[in-house]
């Protein structure tokens, strides 16, 4: 996807979050290899500990959503994003300390490399497909997003069809 298109998408996403009074923004990054999606497991004792999710995290002050996605992918997995290829959608959720957080998910192509987890955040990773998704513990909103992403993934496409992006 062209940088100008991603910049326009970001403007709309941030305007929507502002309109809805949401200031806490998080990004998730979907990376596929050999037809399988990378998910990471949160450490026990953390919020949603033991649950699998897409790599990602909070967007820092002054950082674009795309910069946050690239940074978080590297920090959480050691993978370097070659490029962000698509916006996949968003959902809102609450944490122990925040009433409303908006998570934006992006599809990225990553450089080849080994996964290196931050042991303070994640203790396991796996590459999943539709057959292995059901066996993993996930928060309901994450499971829905990952299920759609895997189910709609076809060779040569960017993932979730446009009609399914966001709520």
Buried (B, 14 or more C-beta within 10 A) or exposed (E): BEEEEBEEBBEEBBEEBEEEEBEBBBBBBBBBEEEBBBBBBBBEEEEBEEBBBBBBBBBEEEBBBBBBBBBBBBBBBBBEBEEBBBBBBBBBBEEEEBEBBBBBBBBBEBEEEEBEBBEEBBBBBBBBEEEBBEEBEBBEEBBEBBBBBBEBBEEEEBBBEEEBBBE
